[in-house]
Amino acid sequence: MPLSTSVMRGIMNPRRIVCLSAALGFVFFLLFVVCALTFTWNRHTESHNRLADYVQGYVTSQFNSLQQTLRPLQAIASSTSCDAIRNDLTRQAAFSPAIRAIMLVNSGTIFCSSATGSQSREAASVFPTIDMTRALDVRVMASTRMVQNKPSIVFWLADDNQQAYGIIATLNVNLSPYLLLASRHPEISGLAIATGDSVLTTWDEQAVPLSALPSHPLRTVIIPGYPMTLYLFGEVLPQRDVYLILLGGLLLSIIISFICFMMFNLRQRPGKAILDGIKRGEFHIEYQPVVEATTGRVYGLEALLRWNHPTEGRIPPDSFISYAERQNLIVPLTRHLFKLIARDAETLRHAIPAGTKLGVNISPLHLSYPTFREDVLDWLGAMPSNHFSYVFEITERAMVDEKEANELFRWIRQQAIQIAIDDFGTGHSALIYLEKFKFDYLKIDRGFVLSIGTETVNSPVLDTVLSLAKKLNLNTVAEGVETEEQARWLINGGISHMQGYLFSPPRTVNQLIEYFVNNPSTKESNI
C-alpha cells in the first residue's frame, strides 16, 4: 500500500502506528463490504432475471405443446359421437403425462371424457371458474370429481367457429421442474402459480387464495397468451451472503491492518531489523559443496548467509541482501559474514581437507567501500592459516568502472584470493568482460541450467558460454544442478565444476561435518 512521505512523518510512536493501521484496516473493511454487497446484489439480480425469463419460456412452451395436442380434437367436438372418439381421447391422455383427463364440450355440455366415457353434464357446474366465453382460459382447482383433494389446472380451448363448443383438459400439477430450477438459486425460497384468485405454491400441497401470498415477490412472471402469473419469492441478499461478506471483510481488514503495521515499522526504522539480527545472532552460514564435474569429488564450498528471524522465520537471502544494499548496510552485514565464517572455520578445519576452496559472495557496494581492503585483511588474519584457499564471487555490476575493477582485482590476487564472475549472463551481461578482466572461474546462473532439456533460447546460449570459457581457459561452475540429465549435459559440454541439490543442499556446520564423514571428498560420482 503506497504511503506518502507526509503520512510517514506523522508516525512518531508505536501507539500512532497502531491507530493508523487500525484506521486503514477499517477503511478497507467499509470499502470491501460496500463493493462486495453491491457486486452480490447485482449478481443475484441478474440471476433472478435469467431465472424469470427461463421459467416464462418453459411454461409458455408447455402450454403451446398442449394446444398442439388438443387442437386436432377440437373439430370433432360437435360432429362425432363419444363412442367413436373415446379411444382417441384415452390414447391422447395416456401419452401425455401432464394430462389427467380430456373432455369434449358441445353447447356448454360435457358429452365425452377420456376417463369416464359418454356423459352429459353442464360444464359450468363442473368447472364453475372456467370462462367459456374466452377462446382460451386456465384456472386452478383445489380438486376434481375423479381425484379429490388434489389440486389440478383446468385448461379450456374453445372451438374457433362455434360458441360453447371446445375441449377441457384437466392437468396434473407437477412443480418438480420449478423446484429443480429454484434449487440452483439458494436465495429462492419458493414459487407460486396463480390463475384468477387461486394459487398453487411449492410450500403448500393445496390451492390457496391469492391474498395468502407474501406481499413482495422477487419477480412477477406473466405468461404471454395465457391468463396465468408466476411469482418467485426469496431474498435478493440472503443473510448467509451478508454474514460471509462481513466475516470476509473483517478477516481481510485485520490482515491489512497487520501488513500496514509491519510496513510502518520497517519504514519508521529502516535497517534496524538487520542490525538487531546481527546483535542477536540471528544470522548463520550454510555451506554448499562444489564438486569436480569429471570425478564427483568435493572441490570446494560456497559460504551462504542465512537469516532466521524470530517472528518472520527464514528470510530469503535475495530479499535481505538487496534490502541491506538499499539501506547502506551491506558493509556491516559482510563484516558479520566474515566473522561467522572465521568462527566456523575453526571447527571445519578438523573435518575438511586442507586446500578446499571457500567461495564468498562480495557485494559491489562493499568492493568500492573505503575500508574494503582493511576488512579483507582482518578476515584473512582471523582464518586458520594455510588450510583454506579463497575465491571471491563478484557479480558483473562490480565491473562497470574498468580502471577501478582492474586495480581491485590485482590487489585481491596479491592476497592469494582467486576471483569468480558470479551469475554470469543475468546482470549487465557482456561477453566483453571476459576479455577485459582476468577471472579464475565463471559461475553460470541456475536459470541457464534449468533450461537444459527444454526448448528455450537459453540452452544454445549456455552451449556458447561453455565453448567460449574453454577457449579462454576459464574454470566453469554450474549453479543449481538438480537432475542427472542436467549434469550429463553439462559434463558433455565441458563444464569443470558443478553445484546444486543433486550433490548436496546448503548445510550447517554440523551437517557439513556429517556430510564429509559419510561422503569423503575422494568418493566418485555415479553420474
N, C-alpha and C positions, 0 to 999 in steps of 0.2 A: 504494500500500500504506500504510494508516494506521499511523503510528508514535506511540507515547506520548511524552509530554514527558520522562519519566524515561529512556527509551532514548536520546533525542536528547541529553540532558545528559551521558550516558556517553561520547559520541563526542568525543574531545578532539584526535585527531590522525589523519592520513591512514592510518596502519597499522591503527588500530582501525576506521576506516571500511571499509577493505578486508576485514578479518577478519569484521566483522558482515555485510557484503554477501555474502561468500562463504558464511557460515553460513546466511543466509536463503535463498540460492540452493540450498544442499544440502538444507535442509528442504523446499523446494519440489520438488526432484528426487525425494526419497523419497515425498512425498505424491502427486506426479504418477504415479510408477511404480506405487505400490500401487493407486491408483484406476484407472489405465489397464489394469493386469493384471487387476484384478477385473472391470472392465467387459468386457474382451475375453474373459475366461473365461466369463462369463455369456452373452455374445452367441453364442459358439461352442456353448455347451451347449444353448441354446435352438434354435440352428440344427440341431444334431445330432438333437435330439428331433423337430423338424419333419421332417427327412430320414428318420428311422427310421419315423415314422408314415406318411409318404408311400410309402416302399418297401413297408411292410406292406400298405397299401391296394392298391398297384399289383399285387403278387404275388397277393394274395387274389382280386382281380378277374380276373386272367388265368386262374387255376385254376377259378374259378367259371364263367367263359366256356367253358373246356374241358369241364367237366362238362355244360353245356347242349348242347354239340356231340355228346358221346358218349352221353348217356342215351337218345336216340331209337333208337340202335343196340343198346342193351342187351337189349331184349325179344326181338330176333331171334336172339340168340346160340345159343339152344337149340332153335329151331324152324324154321330155314331153312338150306338148303344154301349152300355157299360160292359156287357158280356164280350163284345167284340174287341174291346181295347184294354180290358183289365190286365191281361198278361203283359202288354206293353208297359203299362203303368208300373206293375210289380217289378218288371225287369229293370226299368229306369231307376226305381227307388233302390233296388238291391245293389246296383252297380255304382251308386253314388253314396258313399258312407256318410255324408253330411245330411242326406235327406231321410227324414223319419217316415213321411207319407206324402203321396201326391193325390190331390182331389180335383175333379173336374166340376166346374160350376156352370149351370145353364139357367139363365133367367134368375140369378141370385140363389139357386138351389143347388146344393151338392148332390150330384146324382151318381158319382162313381169315385171310389177310393182304392188306391193300391193296397191298402191294408185290410179293408172290410168288404170290398166289392161294391155291388149295387146298393144304393140307399137313396133316401130323399129327406134332406134336412136343409133348413134355411141357413145359409152361410153366415148371415148376420147374427143368428142366435149362437152358433158355434164359435165364431170369431168376432165378437162384438167390437173389437178395437180396429178391425180392418176397415179401411175406407175404399169400398169397391168402385167409387166414382173416379178414382185415380187410375191411371194406366199402370202404375206400379206402386206398391205400398209394402212396408216392412214394419212388423211390430214384435215386441217381446211379450210372451205369455208365461205366466207362472207355471202352468201345467196344461196338458191336453187331455182329451177324453180317453185316449188309449194309454197314455203314460202320465199317471198322476204324480203331483209334487216334484216334477222335474221340468225346469224351465226349457222353453224352446223359442225359436224365432219363426214367425209366420211370414211367408213371402207370397204376395198376391201379384199375379201378372195377368192383366186384362186383355181380352180379345180386341184387336185393333179396329174391328168393324162393328161389333155388337156390344152394347152396354149390358153390364151384369153377366157377361159371359167371360170365362177365363179359367185360370188354374191357381189353386192354392197349394203351396208346399210348406209342410212343417219341417223345420231343420233342427237337428241335434245341436246343442250348444257345446262347442269344443274350444276351450280357451287355452289349450296347450301351446299352440303356435305363438299366442301372445305372451304367455308366460316364458316361453323359450327366448323370445326377443328381449323381454324385460330382464331375464337373468343375466344378460351381458351388461346390464346397467344397474349396479347395486343401489344407486340412488333412487331408482324407480321402485315405489312401494306397491303399486297396483294399477290395473287398467279397468275401465268401465265402458260397456256398450249400451248406448241409450237410444231408444226409439219411442217417440211420444213421451209419455210420463213414466215409462217403466225402464229399469236399468238392470243389466247383468254385470256383476263385478267379479274380479278374481279373488276377492276376500269373503264372498258370501255365496253359498250354493243356491240360494233362492233369489228371485227377482225382487228388487226393492224400488220404491218410488224415487223419482229424480231428485226430489227435495232432500233425500237422505245422503246424497253425495257430499263430500267435503267441498267447501266453497271456493278453494283456489287451486285448480288443477295446474300442473306444469304445462301441459299442452292440450288444446282442444282440436280434435281432428275431424273435420267434416268430410263425409264420404260423398264425392260428387255423383249426382244422378240418383242417389238413394237417400230416403229420409232417415238417416242414421248418423249419430255422432259418437266418436270415441274420445275418452278422456284418459290422460296419463297423469298419475299422481306420484308425488315424491318430493325430494329436496334438490334444489339447484346446487347447494353447498351442503352436503351431508356433514353431520357433526364429526364423523370419523375423519374426513378430509381436513376439517378445520383443526382438530386436535393434532393431526400429524404435521400440519403446516406450522402450528405453534411450537410443537416439540422440536421439529427440524430447525426452525428459526432460532430457538433457544440454544440448542446444541451448537449450531454454527456461530452464533453470536459469542458464545463462550470461547470457541476456538479462535475467532477473530480477535477477541479481547486479549487472549493469551499471546497470539502472534504479535499484536501491537505492543504488548508489554515487553516481549523479548526484543523486538526491533528497537524500541525506545531505549532500552537498557544498553543495547550494543552501540547505538548511535550516541548515547549520552556518555558512554565510557569506552571510546574506541581503543581497541588493543588491550584493554585491561584483562580480558579473559585469557589471552595468550600469556601475558606477564604473570598472572596469577597461576596459570597452569605450570609455568616454569618453576615458580617458587614452591608450588605444592607437589612437584614431582609427577605431574600427570603425563609427561612425555616419556616415551621409551623408544628403543631402537629394535627393529626387526631386520634380520639379515637373510637375503635370498641368495642361494648358491648360483654361481655361474659355472657351466660345465664346458669342457672341450668337446667340440662337435664330433670329432672323429673317434675319441676314446670314451667319452662319457665321464671322464674323471672331473672331480670338482677342481676348478681352476681358481676361483675367486668368490668374493661375496660383495653384494651391494648393500650398503647401510641405508635403511629406510626409516625415516622418522615417523612415529605414530603418536596419536593423541587420544587418550581415553578421558573424556570429560565426565565429571562426577554426575551431571544431570542429563546431558545430551548424549552420553555414550561415546561410541567411537566416531570421531570426526574424520571425514575423508581427507587424505593428505592434500589433494588438489585444492580443496576449499580453504584449509587454514594456511597453507603456504602462500597462495595467491592473496589471501586476506592480510597476512603478515607483510607481504611486499607492498600492498596498498597503504598500510598503516606505518610503513618505515620501521618494521620490527623484525625484518628478516636477518639483520646482523646479530641481535641478541639471540634469535632463535637458532642461527647457525653456530654461534658460540656454544649454545647449550647442546647442540648436536655433537660438536667436537668433544665436549665434556663427557657426554654419555658414552660415546664410542671409546674414549680413553679409559673410562671406568670398566666397560665391558671387556676391553682388550686384555686387562689383567687376568680375567677369568678364562677368556677364549684361548689365550696363547698356550695353555696347558693341553688343549684338545685339538687345536687347529695346526696343521703343519706349517713350519716356517716358510716364508716366501709366498704365502697366499695373498692374492691380490685383494685389496679392500677398496671398493669404489664408493665415493662420497659425492653427492649432488651439491653443486655450488651455484647459488643464485647469481645472476649477472649483477644485481644490485650490490651484493657483497664484494664481488670482484673489483668494482670501481670505488669501494669504500676506502677511506684513507688508512684504516687500521687492518686491512685485509692481510698484508704480509705478516704483521705482528701476530694476528690471530692464528695464522697457519703455523708459524714458528712455535708459538705457545702450545699448540695442539701436538705437533711433532715431538716436542720435548716431553709431553705427558704420555706418549705412546711407548710401549715396550720397544726397546732398541733392537734393530736387526731381526725382527720377526715378520712383520707385515711389509708388503710393498703397496704403494698407494696409487690410486687413479682418481683424478678429479673429473667428474662428469659435468660438462658445461653445455648449455643449450646454445643454439645459433644466435640468440639475441645478444650474447656477450661479444659477438664478433663484428658488430656494426662499425665500431671505430677500429680500423685496421692497425693503426700505429700503436694504440694503447693495448690492443689484444696481443700483438706480437711481443711487446715488452713484458706483459704479464706472463705469457706462456713461457718465455725464455727464463724468467725468474722461477716459475713453478718447476721447470725441468731441472734447474740448478739444485732444487731441494730433493731431487730423485723421485719426483712425482710425475707419473705419466698423465696424459690428457686424452679424454674421450669426448667426442662430439655426441651429445645426448639427444634422443628423439629426432634423429635426422629425418628431414622431409616434412616436419609438421609445423615449423615456425616460419622464419623468414626464408627457409629452404632454398639455398642456392648452391649448385654443384661447384661454383667457383670458389667456395670456401675451402674445398678440398685441395685446391691449388695454392691459395693464398696463405694457408696456415698449415702447420705441421701437426698431425694428430697421430696418436698411437692406436686408438680404437675408434670405430664408427658404430654407434649403437642405433639399431634400426627400430623405429617405433612399432609397438604392438599392432597398430592399425594396419600396417603393411603385412604383418604376419597373419592376421586374421583373414586377410583377403586370399590367402593361399587356398586353392580348391574351389574358388568362386570366380565367376566371370565378371570381374571388375577391372577397372583401369589400373588398380594398384599392383596387381601381380606382375605385369610386364615392367612397371617402374621398379619394383623390387629386384627383378632379374637384372635390370640395367645397373642399379646401385651396386649389386654384388659384383658384377663384372668390372665396374669402374674401381671399386675398392681393391679388387685383386690386382688390377693393373698398377694402382698406386701403392701396392704392398701394405695395405692397411688391414689390421685385425678387425673383424666384424663381430658384433654381438647382437643376436636377435632377441628382443624382449617379447614376453607374452606368449611363449610357445606352450600350447596346451594339448596338442594332439600329435600322435606319431606320424600322421600324414604331413603335418607342417614340418616336423623335424626332418623327415626323409627328404622333403622338397628342399629344405634349406641346406642340408648336407650335400645333396646333389648340386646345389647352386654354388657351393664353395664357401659357406659360412664357416667361421672359425670357432665361434663360441655361441652358446645358447643359454637362455634364462627363461624360466616360466614354471607354471604349475605342473607341467608334465614331469619335471625333475624334482621340484620342491616349491612349496609356497614360502612366503616370508616367515621366518621363525624367530622366536625369542631366544635369548642366550641359552636357557636350559634346553629348549627344543633343538637348537642348533648343535649343542654338545651331544645330545642323544642321537641326532642325525649322523654326526661324524663317527660316533661309536658303532652305530648299526650299519652305516654305509661308508666304509673307508674311502678316502679320496682316490684310491687306486682301483676302485671297483669299476668294471666295464659296464657300459650301457647295453641294453638289449635292442636298441634301435639299429 
